[in-house]
Amino acid sequence: MTSTAPSAVDRRGLWALTATHAANDFYTGAVAALLPFFVLHAGYSYAAVAGITLAATALSSIAQPVFGHLGDRFGPRWMSLAGLLTAGAGVALSGPLSGSYAAVWIVMALSGVGVAAYHPAATMEAREAGGGTSGAMSLFSVGGNVGVALAPSAVLLVVNRFGLDGTGLLILPAIVLALAHIAVSGRRVFTRSVTAAPAPVTAGPAHVPDDWRAFGRLTLVLAMWSVAYVGTSTFVSLYSIERFGVSPGSASIALTVFPAAGALGTLAGGRLADRFGRLRTVRGGYLLAAVSMGAIVLAPAPSVVVVATAVLGLGLFVPFAAQITLSHSYLPNRIGVASGVTLGLTLSLGGVVSPLLGRVADRTGVRFVFVVLAALIALGFALSFGLRERRAESARSAAGDTTGTEAETKEVRT
């Protein structure tokens, strides 16, 4: 496989993938939105609902890089649709099974596996359709923000009307958007992605080597991002309920504005990264997120929590597309693995840590959870200064020029 993305832009295909991304990440948002109802209607503790977040992400942390490797090796486009439908089925079954915590844990784990299967395959398709730019990747990424933002309202509407048993209706977005994607892509859904490599990459004039050390540094930064993102999604509604005594409906406002502002941050971040550089964009986003997380801790009223959460969503998602394209530049021969690890960490590691945060909440209150999250995102900001931009010094060599000049890469300090 070559290290460069296709230059042609398939706008229709990119928009279709963006829509499926909205449907897929809708189920991530639905898990977080259902947590207060499991506490209020099923009697789950904070640690128990944090365990549900773990269920939705634990297997993803293992499965997502595996699905990424399969994407690199075989490029099955259909894997994104299979993952989307599996994610929807798991969430749909959670309400009717809420009388059994073990059953809910299992179906949420199933949903997490579906999310894991979707992301690497769909990201490879989006990179192919969008030409590999941060701007195109931000459009695809914003679909996920939109889906997460819509989930709280949909969950509130369904549960208030039908109770937890009504979650079966939540599978509809997966079915509708899967059919829409098939209608746009046709038989191409069942073909290979052109970014897949049928055989191991060998060194040669067109070869740009993978930089695993740089990728490891990026992964460490993303670990801080992941815990902050999942921790906020899990606890921000519970924080407003516990500290200010608001209703679940009012508390869900913060959970809605968080990804909605994140959508704006993702779009803005893609443009900022293409214009001013990825590293400046990443660092600026982390700094804004750290400040806004502190504002949530110090908020004197629930309205301030909503505003601070919106700013937090903006700050956390400004770096999102830049981090994805950075991962692709560090591992240009393993786009699927890079996508799987990068996108997997946005849910998986944070989900693994969530039960620990739940114990903190049970013992000291939800407010202290946000003190911990503020410290972690500040650490992520500090660690981002260890990242380096990676550019191909010779575009014609990286593209496979036959002159015999080797492709070189350069680490640029910014």
TIMI-789021 format. One record per residue (C-alpha): residue number from 1; residue in three letters; chain; x, y, z. Coordinates in nm, 2 decimals. Example, Ala and Ser with C-alpha at 12.3 -4.5 7.8 and 13.67 -1.06 7.14 Angstrom:
residues 2
   pos   code   unit        X        Y        Z
     1    ala      A     1.23    -0.45     0.78
     2    ser      A     1.37    -0.11     0.71
***
This chain:
residues 414
   pos   code   unit        X        Y        Z
     1    met      A     0.00     0.00     0.00
     2    thr      A     0.12     0.35    -0.07
     3    ser      A     0.15     0.61     0.19
     4    thr      A    -0.05     0.87     0.01
     5    ala      A    -0.42     0.91     0.00
     6    pro      A    -0.61     0.92    -0.32
     7    ser      A    -0.64     1.27    -0.45
     8    ala      A    -0.99     1.25    -0.60
     9    val      A    -1.27     1.35    -0.36
    10    asp      A    -1.60     1.14    -0.37
    11    arg      A    -1.82     1.39    -0.20
    12    arg      A    -2.14     1.18    -0.22
    13    gly      A    -1.96     0.88    -0.07
    14    leu      A    -1.80     1.10     0.20
    15    trp      A    -2.14     1.24     0.30
    16    ala      A    -2.29     0.89     0.31
    17    leu      A    -2.01     0.77     0.54
    18    thr      A    -2.05     1.08     0.76
    19    ala      A    -2.42     0.99     0.80
    20    thr      A    -2.33     0.63     0.90
    21    his      A    -2.08     0.77     1.15
    22    ala      A    -2.36     0.97     1.30
    23    ala      A    -2.57     0.66     1.34
    24    asn      A    -2.28     0.46     1.48
    25    asp      A    -2.18     0.71     1.74
    26    phe      A    -2.54     0.77     1.83
    27    tyr      A    -2.51     0.45     2.02
    28    thr      A    -2.21     0.57     2.21
    29    gly      A    -2.42     0.87     2.32
    30    ala      A    -2.72     0.65     2.40
    31    val      A    -2.51     0.45     2.64
    32    ala      A    -2.42     0.76     2.84
    33    ala      A    -2.78     0.90     2.81
    34    leu      A    -2.92     0.58     2.95
    35    leu      A    -2.70     0.58     3.27
    36    pro      A    -2.92     0.82     3.48
    37    phe      A    -3.23     0.61     3.40
    38    phe      A    -3.05     0.29     3.51
    39    val      A    -2.97     0.47     3.83
    40    leu      A    -3.32     0.61     3.89
    41    his      A    -3.53     0.32     3.75
    42    ala      A    -3.32     0.01     3.79
    43    gly      A    -3.14     0.11     4.11
    44    tyr      A    -2.79     0.08     3.98
    45    ser      A    -2.50     0.25     4.18
    46    tyr      A    -2.26     0.50     4.03
    47    ala      A    -2.00     0.22     4.02
    48    ala      A    -2.25    -0.01     3.84
    49    val      A    -2.33     0.24     3.57
    50    ala      A    -1.97     0.32     3.52
    51    gly      A    -1.93    -0.06     3.47
    52    ile      A    -2.18    -0.03     3.19
    53    thr      A    -1.95     0.22     3.02
    54    leu      A    -1.67    -0.03     3.07
    55    ala      A    -1.89    -0.30     2.91
    56    ala      A    -1.94    -0.08     2.61
    57    thr      A    -1.57    -0.03     2.57
    58    ala      A    -1.37    -0.31     2.73
    59    leu      A    -1.38    -0.54     2.43
    60    ser      A    -1.34    -0.25     2.20
    61    ser      A    -1.00    -0.17     2.35
    62    ile      A    -0.88    -0.52     2.23
    63    ala      A    -1.10    -0.56     1.92
    64    gln      A    -1.05    -0.22     1.75
    65    pro      A    -0.68    -0.27     1.66
    66    val      A    -0.76    -0.62     1.55
    67    phe      A    -1.03    -0.48     1.32
    68    gly      A    -0.79    -0.22     1.20
    69    his      A    -0.54    -0.49     1.11
    70    leu      A    -0.81    -0.68     0.92
    71    gly      A    -0.89    -0.35     0.74
    72    asp      A    -0.52    -0.31     0.64
    73    arg      A    -0.50    -0.67     0.52
    74    phe      A    -0.83    -0.73     0.35
    75    gly      A    -1.01    -0.40     0.33
    76    pro      A    -1.37    -0.53     0.38
    77    arg      A    -1.60    -0.23     0.34
    78    trp      A    -1.90    -0.43     0.47
    79    met      A    -1.74    -0.45     0.81
    80    ser      A    -1.85    -0.09     0.88
    81    leu      A    -2.22    -0.18     0.82
    82    ala      A    -2.19    -0.50     1.03
    83    gly      A    -2.04    -0.30     1.31
    84    leu      A    -2.31    -0.03     1.29
    85    leu      A    -2.60    -0.28     1.31
    86    thr      A    -2.43    -0.47     1.60
    87    ala      A    -2.39    -0.15     1.79
    88    gly      A    -2.75    -0.07     1.75
    89    ala      A    -2.87    -0.41     1.85
    90    gly      A    -2.68    -0.41     2.17
    91    val      A    -2.83    -0.07     2.29
    92    ala      A    -3.18    -0.17     2.17
    93    leu      A    -3.17    -0.48     2.40
    94    ser      A    -3.04    -0.31     2.71
    95    gly      A    -3.37    -0.16     2.83
    96    pro      A    -3.58    -0.48     2.81
    97    leu      A    -3.30    -0.66     2.99
    98    ser      A    -3.24    -0.40     3.26
    99    gly      A    -3.37    -0.63     3.53
   100    ser      A    -3.05    -0.83     3.50
   101    tyr      A    -2.73    -0.63     3.53
   102    ala      A    -2.53    -0.91     3.39
   103    ala      A    -2.75    -0.92     3.07
   104    val      A    -2.72    -0.54     3.03
   105    trp      A    -2.34    -0.57     3.07
   106    ile      A    -2.32    -0.84     2.80
   107    val      A    -2.54    -0.66     2.54
   108    met      A    -2.35    -0.33     2.60
   109    ala      A    -2.03    -0.52     2.54
   110    leu      A    -2.18    -0.65     2.22
   111    ser      A    -2.26    -0.29     2.12
   112    gly      A    -1.90    -0.19     2.19
   113    val      A    -1.77    -0.46     1.97
   114    gly      A    -1.99    -0.32     1.69
   115    val      A    -1.85     0.03     1.74
   116    ala      A    -1.50    -0.12     1.73
   117    ala      A    -1.58    -0.30     1.40
   118    tyr      A    -1.72     0.02     1.24
   119    his      A    -1.45     0.27     1.30
   120    pro      A    -1.14     0.14     1.13
   121    ala      A    -1.32     0.03     0.81
   122    ala      A    -1.53     0.35     0.79
   123    thr      A    -1.22     0.57     0.85
   124    met      A    -1.03     0.40     0.57
   125    glu      A    -1.32     0.45     0.34
   126    ala      A    -1.35     0.82     0.45
   127    arg      A    -0.98     0.88     0.39
   128    glu      A    -1.01     0.73     0.05
   129    ala      A    -1.33     0.93    -0.04
   130    gly      A    -1.20     1.26     0.11
   131    gly      A    -0.84     1.26    -0.03
   132    gly      A    -0.67     1.23     0.32
   133    thr      A    -0.69     1.59     0.42
   134    ser      A    -0.77     1.71     0.78
   135    gly      A    -1.06     1.90     0.64
   136    ala      A    -1.22     1.59     0.49
   137    met      A    -1.15     1.39     0.80
   138    ser      A    -1.31     1.66     1.01
   139    leu      A    -1.63     1.63     0.81
   140    phe      A    -1.64     1.25     0.86
   141    ser      A    -1.56     1.29     1.23
   142    val      A    -1.83     1.55     1.28
   143    gly      A    -2.09     1.29     1.19
   144    gly      A    -1.99     1.11     1.51
   145    asn      A    -2.04     1.43     1.71
   146    val      A    -2.38     1.49     1.56
   147    gly      A    -2.49     1.13     1.65
   148    val      A    -2.37     1.16     2.01
   149    ala      A    -2.55     1.50     2.04
   150    leu      A    -2.88     1.36     1.91
   151    ala      A    -2.87     1.06     2.14
   152    pro      A    -2.98     1.22     2.47
   153    ser      A    -3.29     1.37     2.32
   154    ala      A    -3.39     1.05     2.15
   155    val      A    -3.33     0.84     2.47
   156    leu      A    -3.53     1.09     2.68
   157    leu      A    -3.82     1.08     2.43
   158    val      A    -3.82     0.70     2.42
   159    val      A    -3.77     0.63     2.79
   160    asn      A    -4.02     0.89     2.90
   161    arg      A    -4.28     0.75     2.66
   162    phe      A    -4.22     0.38     2.68
   163    gly      A    -3.99     0.33     2.98
   164    leu      A    -3.67     0.13     2.96
   165    asp      A    -3.85    -0.13     2.75
   166    gly      A    -3.88     0.12     2.47
   167    thr      A    -3.51     0.11     2.39
   168    gly      A    -3.58    -0.14     2.11
   169    leu      A    -3.68     0.16     1.90
   170    leu      A    -3.33     0.29     1.91
   171    ile      A    -3.21     0.04     1.65
   172    leu      A    -3.39     0.24     1.38
   173    pro      A    -3.11     0.48     1.30
   174    ala      A    -2.87     0.19     1.24
   175    ile      A    -3.11     0.02     1.00
   176    val      A    -3.21     0.34     0.81
   177    leu      A    -2.85     0.47     0.77
   178    ala      A    -2.72     0.13     0.67
   179    leu      A    -2.97     0.11     0.39
   180    ala      A    -2.90     0.46     0.28
   181    his      A    -2.52     0.38     0.26
   182    ile      A    -2.59     0.07     0.06
   183    ala      A    -2.82     0.28    -0.18
   184    val      A    -2.53     0.53    -0.24
   185    ser      A    -2.25     0.28    -0.26
   186    gly      A    -2.42    -0.01    -0.43
   187    arg      A    -2.21    -0.32    -0.49
   188    arg      A    -1.90    -0.12    -0.39
   189    val      A    -2.00    -0.19    -0.02
   190    phe      A    -1.89    -0.55    -0.07
   191    thr      A    -1.56    -0.47    -0.24
   192    arg      A    -1.21    -0.40    -0.09
   193    ser      A    -1.10    -0.06     0.02
   194    val      A    -0.82     0.06    -0.21
   195    thr      A    -0.61     0.15     0.10
   196    ala      A    -0.59    -0.21     0.20
   197    ala      A    -0.26    -0.39     0.14
   198    pro      A    -0.28    -0.75     0.01
   199    ala      A     0.07    -0.82     0.11
   200    pro      A     0.33    -0.68     0.36
   201    val      A     0.49    -0.36     0.25
   202    thr      A     0.85    -0.39     0.14
   203    ala      A     1.11    -0.12     0.15
   204    gly      A     1.18     0.06    -0.18
   205    pro      A     1.18     0.39    -0.35
   206    ala      A     0.82     0.45    -0.27
   207    his      A     0.83     0.33     0.09
   208    val      A     0.79     0.57     0.38
   209    pro      A     0.86     0.38     0.70
   210    asp      A     0.63     0.37     1.00
   211    asp      A     0.74     0.57     1.30
   212    trp      A     0.62     0.37     1.60
   213    arg      A     0.79     0.59     1.86
   214    ala      A     0.61     0.90     1.74
   215    phe      A     0.28     0.70     1.73
   216    gly      A     0.34     0.58     2.09
   217    arg      A     0.38     0.94     2.20
   218    leu      A     0.05     1.03     2.03
   219    thr      A    -0.12     0.73     2.19
   220    leu      A    -0.01     0.86     2.53
   221    val      A    -0.16     1.20     2.46
   222    leu      A    -0.48     1.03     2.33
   223    ala      A    -0.50     0.83     2.66
   224    met      A    -0.56     1.16     2.85
   225    trp      A    -0.81     1.27     2.59
   226    ser      A    -1.00     0.94     2.61
   227    val      A    -1.04     0.95     2.99
   228    ala      A    -1.15     1.31     2.98
   229    tyr      A    -1.41     1.25     2.70
   230    val      A    -1.56     0.93     2.84
   231    gly      A    -1.55     1.06     3.20
   232    thr      A    -1.74     1.37     3.10
   233    ser      A    -2.00     1.18     2.90
   234    thr      A    -2.05     0.94     3.18
   235    phe      A    -2.07     1.18     3.48
   236    val      A    -2.18     1.53     3.36
   237    ser      A    -2.55     1.46     3.39
   238    leu      A    -2.50     1.28     3.72
   239    tyr      A    -2.29     1.58     3.84
   240    ser      A    -2.58     1.82     3.78
   241    ile      A    -2.83     1.59     3.94
   242    glu      A    -2.62     1.53     4.25
   243    arg      A    -2.49     1.88     4.31
   244    phe      A    -2.78     2.10     4.20
   245    gly      A    -3.08     1.86     4.23
   246    val      A    -3.20     1.91     3.87
   247    ser      A    -3.42     1.66     3.69
   248    pro      A    -3.27     1.40     3.45
   249    gly      A    -3.43     1.60     3.16
   250    ser      A    -3.25     1.92     3.27
   251    ala      A    -2.93     1.74     3.34
   252    ser      A    -2.93     1.59     2.99
   253    ile      A    -2.89     1.94     2.84
   254    ala      A    -2.52     1.93     2.92
   255    leu      A    -2.49     1.59     2.77
   256    thr      A    -2.65     1.73     2.45
   257    val      A    -2.44     2.05     2.42
   258    phe      A    -2.12     1.86     2.48
   259    pro      A    -2.11     1.67     2.15
   260    ala      A    -2.29     1.95     1.97
   261    ala      A    -2.01     2.19     2.05
   262    gly      A    -1.78     1.91     1.97
   263    ala      A    -1.92     1.90     1.62
   264    leu      A    -1.83     2.27     1.58
   265    gly      A    -1.49     2.20     1.73
   266    thr      A    -1.42     1.91     1.49
   267    leu      A    -1.51     2.12     1.18
   268    ala      A    -1.31     2.42     1.30
   269    gly      A    -1.02     2.20     1.40
   270    gly      A    -0.99     2.05     1.06
   271    arg      A    -0.97     2.39     0.89
   272    leu      A    -0.73     2.52     1.16
   273    ala      A    -0.50     2.22     1.12
   274    asp      A    -0.48     2.26     0.74
   275    arg      A    -0.41     2.63     0.77
   276    phe      A    -0.20     2.67     1.09
   277    gly      A    -0.06     2.32     1.15
   278    arg      A    -0.18     2.02     1.34
   279    leu      A     0.04     2.06     1.65
   280    arg      A    -0.07     2.42     1.72
   281    thr      A    -0.43     2.30     1.68
   282    val      A    -0.39     2.01     1.91
   283    arg      A    -0.22     2.21     2.18
   284    gly      A    -0.47     2.50     2.16
   285    gly      A    -0.76     2.25     2.20
   286    tyr      A    -0.61     2.08     2.50
   287    leu      A    -0.55     2.41     2.67
   288    leu      A    -0.91     2.53     2.62
   289    ala      A    -1.04     2.19     2.74
   290    ala      A    -0.83     2.21     3.06
   291    val      A    -0.96     2.56     3.15
   292    ser      A    -1.32     2.47     3.08
   293    met      A    -1.29     2.15     3.29
   294    gly      A    -1.18     2.36     3.58
   295    ala      A    -1.49     2.58     3.52
   296    ile      A    -1.72     2.28     3.56
   297    val      A    -1.56     2.20     3.90
   298    leu      A    -1.61     2.56     4.02
   299    ala      A    -1.95     2.62     3.86
   300    pro      A    -2.20     2.79     4.10
   301    ala      A    -2.51     2.70     3.91
   302    pro      A    -2.63     2.43     3.66
   303    ser      A    -2.64     2.68     3.38
   304    val      A    -2.27     2.74     3.42
   305    val      A    -2.21     2.37     3.40
   306    val      A    -2.40     2.37     3.06
   307    val      A    -2.19     2.66     2.93
   308    ala      A    -1.86     2.52     3.05
   309    thr      A    -1.95     2.17     2.91
   310    ala      A    -2.01     2.33     2.57
   311    val      A    -1.67     2.50     2.58
   312    leu      A    -1.52     2.17     2.69
   313    gly      A    -1.67     2.00     2.39
   314    leu      A    -1.53     2.26     2.16
   315    gly      A    -1.18     2.23     2.31
   316    leu      A    -1.17     1.86     2.32
   317    phe      A    -1.27     1.81     1.96
   318    val      A    -1.07     2.09     1.80
   319    pro      A    -0.77     1.84     1.79
   320    phe      A    -0.97     1.54     1.68
   321    ala      A    -0.92     1.54     1.30
   322    ala      A    -0.56     1.65     1.34
   323    gln      A    -0.49     1.36     1.58
   324    ile      A    -0.63     1.11     1.33
   325    thr      A    -0.42     1.25     1.04
   326    leu      A    -0.12     1.26     1.26
   327    ser      A    -0.16     0.89     1.34
   328    his      A    -0.19     0.82     0.96
   329    ser      A     0.14     1.01     0.90
   330    tyr      A     0.31     0.82     1.17
   331    leu      A     0.19     0.48     1.04
   332    pro      A     0.14     0.54     0.67
   333    asn      A     0.16     0.17     0.59
   334    arg      A    -0.09     0.07     0.85
   335    ile      A    -0.38     0.31     0.82
   336    gly      A    -0.63     0.06     0.96
   337    val      A    -0.42    -0.01     1.27
   338    ala      A    -0.36     0.37     1.32
   339    ser      A    -0.73     0.44     1.29
   340    gly      A    -0.83     0.15     1.52
   341    val      A    -0.59     0.26     1.79
   342    thr      A    -0.66     0.63     1.76
   343    leu      A    -1.04     0.60     1.74
   344    gly      A    -1.05     0.30     1.98
   345    leu      A    -0.88     0.50     2.25
   346    thr      A    -1.14     0.77     2.23
   347    leu      A    -1.38     0.52     2.39
   348    ser      A    -1.19     0.22     2.51
   349    leu      A    -0.93     0.34     2.76
   350    gly      A    -1.18     0.59     2.90
   351    gly      A    -1.43     0.31     2.95
   352    val      A    -1.18     0.09     3.12
   353    val      A    -1.10     0.38     3.37
   354    ser      A    -1.47     0.46     3.42
   355    pro      A    -1.53     0.21     3.70
   356    leu      A    -1.24     0.37     3.90
   357    leu      A    -1.40     0.71     3.85
   358    gly      A    -1.73     0.55     3.96
   359    arg      A    -1.57     0.44     4.28
   360    val      A    -1.43     0.79     4.33
   361    ala      A    -1.79     0.93     4.28
   362    asp      A    -1.94     0.68     4.52
   363    arg      A    -1.69     0.77     4.79
   364    thr      A    -1.63     1.14     4.75
   365    gly      A    -1.90     1.27     4.52
   366    val      A    -1.91     1.33     4.14
   367    arg      A    -1.75     1.67     4.17
   368    phe      A    -1.42     1.53     4.26
   369    val      A    -1.43     1.32     3.94
   370    phe      A    -1.41     1.64     3.74
   371    val      A    -1.11     1.75     3.95
   372    val      A    -0.93     1.43     3.84
   373    leu      A    -1.04     1.49     3.48
   374    ala      A    -0.91     1.84     3.48
   375    ala      A    -0.57     1.72     3.60
   376    leu      A    -0.56     1.45     3.32
   377    ile      A    -0.64     1.69     3.04
   378    ala      A    -0.38     1.93     3.17
   379    leu      A    -0.13     1.65     3.16
   380    gly      A    -0.24     1.58     2.80
   381    phe      A    -0.17     1.94     2.71
   382    ala      A     0.18     1.91     2.86
   383    leu      A     0.25     1.58     2.68
   384    ser      A     0.14     1.73     2.34
   385    phe      A     0.47     1.92     2.34
   386    gly      A     0.64     1.59     2.28
   387    leu      A     0.46     1.54     1.95
   388    arg      A     0.64     1.62     1.62
   389    glu      A     0.50     1.69     1.28
   390    arg      A     0.59     1.44     1.01
   391    arg      A     0.60     1.54     0.65
   392    ala      A     0.72     1.37     0.33
   393    glu      A     1.03     1.56     0.21
   394    ser      A     0.98     1.44    -0.14
   395    ala      A     0.63     1.41    -0.25
   396    arg      A     0.72     1.25    -0.58
   397    ser      A     0.93     0.98    -0.40
   398    ala      A     0.64     0.91    -0.16
   399    ala      A     0.41     0.88    -0.45
   400    gly      A     0.63     0.62    -0.61
   401    asp      A     0.84     0.82    -0.86
   402    thr      A     1.06     0.58    -1.05
   403    thr      A     1.37     0.79    -1.05
   404    gly      A     1.52     0.58    -0.78
   405    thr      A     1.52     0.86    -0.52
   406    glu      A     1.43     0.73    -0.18
   407    ala      A     1.14     0.88     0.01
   408    glu      A     1.26     1.06     0.31
   409    thr      A     1.07     1.18     0.61
   410    lys      A     1.14     1.48     0.83
   411    glu      A     1.06     1.55     1.20
   412    val      A     0.98     1.92     1.22
   413    arg      A     0.98     2.09     1.56
   414    thr      A     0.70     2.35     1.58
***
